[in-house]
Amino acid sequence: MGIFLMILSIVLLPLGIYFVFFTFIFCRRYPTLFSGGFDVGILLVCVLGLVSFGPGKLLIPAYVYNMWGVWAIIYWLLIYYLASYCICNACRNYVVIYNCDFEEFMHCIADVSKRLDRRFFLEERTLHLPKIGLHCVIGGSYYNLLDKLKSKLRTHKITEEDVWKEAKNNYSRYIFLQLTGSPASDPVWELFKSELAEACHNVKNNTRKLPILYGFIAGSILVFSLANITTDLQTLQNIFIDYWN
């Protein structure tokens, strides 16, 4: 039972750090923009322990165990890093803005777009900047909620007035913009991201919600993991030796 708790602690530790990170993000007084690569990267760090004690060992050839012994973990971390790098590089075509009010930040997006292209326009959920050749699909928690409410509207469980009222009052946790029709390495896309990131610092959130749930989950996981890991370091050493040999 002690070994099981130790393994569980190692698996959950990156997840606890992940929740600490987002607790900090949601406590900030202005939105935070991440590139798609960074957003996916922190998620991959979060599941590192779970993957390492899951399919990770199966990806290491037997001769590596025989030659490296417990140091085969370095081989696994190198594989994980290379796979994570390829995944993150493939996700460079979008940005995510966390901890933002939807209507307020849509005005911010419009201001940035106007500076770059006065002919910009928004068609449904697609932002067009035709002069510089930039086109982005806009999505996020606000639109997800709106779609759910509209599905209830079709089944007559809610009125149309209630749909817009609830959607408007909802505090948007994130908005994403996904590039379409252009490569992620396009200098115009990089310029748009940098302008949008700079604009984030000028947007103040009117709605303040302390992320108590995130903080509670983060604290619980970290206390559990660190308590088990620090109180029995010998068991931790034995687990790594037995698992990677």
N, C-alpha and C positions, 0 to 999 in steps of 0.2 A: 504493500500500500504506500510505503514511503517513497519507493522508486517511481510509482505512478504519479504521486503528487509532485515529485521533483521534475519529471518530464513535462507534466502539465504546466508547471511554473515556467519552465524554459520556453515552452510553446506560446504561452500567454504574455510573456514579458514584452515582446515587440508590439503586441496588440495594445498593451497598456500605454506604452510610449506613444502610439498612434493616437489614442484618445486624449492623452495629455496635450499633444500638439494641436488637436482640433478644439480642445477646450480653450486654449490660448487664442486661437483664430477667432472663435465665436465671442470672445470677451473684448475684442478690439472694437474701437469706436468707428472704424471705417472699414470698407470692404478690402479683401485681400485677393489678388489675382495670381493664379498659378498657371503655368503652361501645362499642356496635356502631359508632356513627358514627366514633369515633376510630380504632377498629381498621381499618375500611375506609379511612379517610382516610390512614393511614400507608402502606397498600398502594397507594393511588392515587398518592401521592408517589413510591413506589418505582418505578412503571412510567411515570413522567412522561417520562423520556428516551426510552424505547422507543416510547411513543405519539407523542411529538413528532416523531420521525424516521420514524414509520410513517404512520398515517392522519391525523395532525395537520394536515399541510400541505393535505390535500384538503378540509378543512373551512373553509378561508379563501377567500372569494370573490376573483376576479381583481382587482376594482377596489380591494380593500384593499391588495393588493401594489402596485398602481400608485400609490396615494395615500401609503401609509406606508413602502414599501420594507422595509428590514430591521426596522423597528419593527413590522411585522406580527406579530412574535412576541408583542407585548403583547396584540394582539387574540386570538391563540391561547391565551395563558395565562388571559385573562379567560373565554373559552369553557370551558377546562378547569376553572377554579375553579368556575364556575356549575354545570357538570355534576357535579363532585365534591361540591359542597354538596348538590345534590338527592339523590345516591346516599347520602351519609352521613346525611342527614335521614331517608331511608327505612329506614335500618338501626338506628334508635334503639331498636328493640324487643328488643334482646338485649344481654347483657354477656358478656365473655370474661375468664376468670381464668387467667393464665399462670403457669407455674413453681409448680405446686401438687401436693401429694400428694392423690390422689383421696379416700381414706378420711378423712384429716384434714380436708380442706375440706368434705366432706359433713357432718361434725359441725358445722363452722362455719356452713354453710347452715342446718342444723337449729336451731342456737342463735339465729340471727338471725330465722328464721321463728317460733320460739317466742315471742320477745319481741314480735313484731308480731301474732301470732295463735296462741293456745294450742290452737286446734283444727286446726292445720295437719297435713297428712299427705302421704306420698309414695306415689303410685300408679304402679307400674312406673317410668317415667322422667319422670313429671309431678309437679311440686310444687304442692300446693293450699293456699291460705290463704283458706278460704271466708268467714271473718268480714269480711275487708277486700276480698274479691273479686279476689284475685291468683292467677293460674295460670301456671306456667312449665314449659316442656319442658327437661329437662336432657340435655346431650350432651357430647361431647368425645372426647379421644384414648383414654380408658379404655374407653368404650363402643364406639368404633370397633374397638379391639383385641378386645374381647369378642365382637363380631359376627363378626369374622374367625375367631376360635378356634372359635366355635360352628358356623360353616360347615364347618370341618375336622372337627368332631365328627360332623356328619351324614354325612361321607364316610368315617368310621372311621379317620381319619389321626391321631387324638389321643383320649385318654380324657377323660371328664368331670372327673376329678380334676386332670389336667394343665391343662385349660381354666382352672379357678378359681385354680390355683397360679400359672400364668403371668400371668394378669390381675391378681392381687393383688400380685405382685412387680413389675409394670410401674410405672415412674415416670410419672405422668400429666403431660404437658406443658401441657395446657389443659383447662378445663371451660367450657362455655357454658350460659347460661340464656336461653331465648327466651320472651318474653311472648306469651301467647295469649289471645284474647278481649277484650282491653282495648287502648285506644290508648296509644301510647308516651308521650304527654304526660300520662298519668294521674299525679297527685301521689303516689299510693300506690307506683307503680313507681319514681318518683324517690326516694322515701323508702327503699324496699327496696335500691336501688342504693347509696345513700349509706351505709346501715347495713352493707352487705356490703363496701364499699370500706374502711370503718373497721375492720371485723373482719379484713381481710387482714393488717393490721399486727400482729395478735395471734397469727397462725398462723406457727409456725416450721417450716421444711421439715426433716424428719429425713434425707432422702436428698439428698446433695449431688453433683451431677454438673456438673463444669466443662464448659461448652459449647465444647469445643475445635474442633469442626467449624464452628460458627457463627463463632468468632473467626478461624479460618484462612481461611474464605471471605471474611469481611469485610476482613481484612488484605490478602489477595491482590488483591481487586477494587480497594480503595482505592490500593494501591501502583501497580498497573497504570494506573488511571485518572489519578491525580494526576501520575505520572511522565510520561505522554504529554501531558497538558494543560499542565503547567508548563514543559516543555522546548521547546514549539513554540507559543507564543501567537499568532504570525502566521498559522500554518495554521488555528488555531482561529477567528481572526477571519475568514479567507477562507471557511471552511466556513459560518459563519453568514450572511455576505453573499451567497454563492452560493445557499445553500439557501432563504433567505427573500426572495429577489429574483426 
